Amino acid sequence: MVTRWGNDAPPYREASSKIITTFLMTMRTTPYYYFGDELGMRNIKLNNIEDYRDIQSINMYQKIIKMAT
């Protein structure tokens, strides 16, 4: 959630995570976390497709390249 709605730059990551979690816990609905939020994981940005080890990402990349040609 920090990557999407907060600021995941190193100086602000912890404060953003805390304020988003505080807000989430004050809402009237059942609070829930997305995958990895409880661990403080964030979205990574890799420069090359070769750096990814996720099969779904690699397959989608190949599909998009094939559609573009």
C-alpha positions as CSV (number, residue, x, y, z in Angstrom):
1,M,0.0,0.0,0.0
2,V,2.9,2.4,0.6
3,T,4.1,2.1,-2.9
4,R,0.6,2.9,-4.2
5,W,-0.7,5.5,-1.8
6,G,2.3,6.6,0.2
7,N,5.9,7.6,-0.5
8,D,8.2,4.7,-0.6
9,A,11.4,6.8,-0.9
10,P,13.8,5.7,1.9
11,P,13.3,8.7,4.2
12,Y,9.5,8.5,4.1
13,R,8.8,4.8,3.8
14,E,8.4,4.1,7.5
15,A,6.3,7.2,8.2
16,S,4.1,6.5,5.2
17,S,3.5,2.9,6.3
18,K,2.6,3.9,9.8
19,I,0.1,6.5,8.8
20,I,-1.5,4.3,6.2
21,T,-1.8,1.5,8.7
22,T,-3.2,3.9,11.4
23,F,-5.8,5.1,8.9
24,L,-6.7,1.6,7.9
25,M,-7.2,0.5,11.5
26,T,-9.6,3.4,12.1
27,M,-11.9,2.6,9.3
28,R,-15.3,1.0,10.0
29,T,-14.8,-2.0,7.8
30,T,-12.6,-5.1,8.5
31,P,-9.0,-4.1,8.0
32,Y,-6.9,-6.2,5.6
33,Y,-3.4,-6.0,4.1
34,Y,-2.3,-6.8,0.6
35,F,0.3,-9.4,0.0
36,G,3.5,-8.4,1.7
37,D,2.3,-5.2,3.4
38,E,2.6,-6.8,6.8
39,L,6.3,-7.4,6.1
40,G,6.9,-3.9,4.7
41,M,7.5,-5.2,1.2
42,R,7.4,-2.7,-1.6
43,N,7.1,-2.9,-5.4
44,I,10.5,-3.1,-7.0
45,K,11.4,-1.5,-10.3
46,L,13.9,-3.5,-12.3
47,N,15.4,-2.0,-15.5
48,N,15.7,-5.2,-17.6
49,I,13.3,-8.1,-18.2
50,E,16.3,-10.4,-17.6
51,D,16.4,-9.2,-13.9
52,Y,12.9,-10.7,-13.3
53,R,12.4,-14.2,-12.1
54,D,8.6,-14.2,-12.1
55,I,7.2,-16.4,-14.8
56,Q,4.0,-14.4,-15.2
57,S,5.9,-11.2,-15.7
58,I,8.2,-12.8,-18.3
59,N,5.3,-14.4,-20.2
60,M,3.3,-11.1,-20.2
61,Y,6.4,-9.2,-21.5
62,Q,6.8,-11.7,-24.3
63,K,3.2,-11.4,-25.2
64,I,3.3,-7.6,-25.3
65,I,6.5,-7.7,-27.5
66,K,4.8,-10.2,-29.8
67,M,1.7,-8.0,-30.1
68,A,3.8,-4.9,-30.9
69,T,5.5,-6.6,-33.8
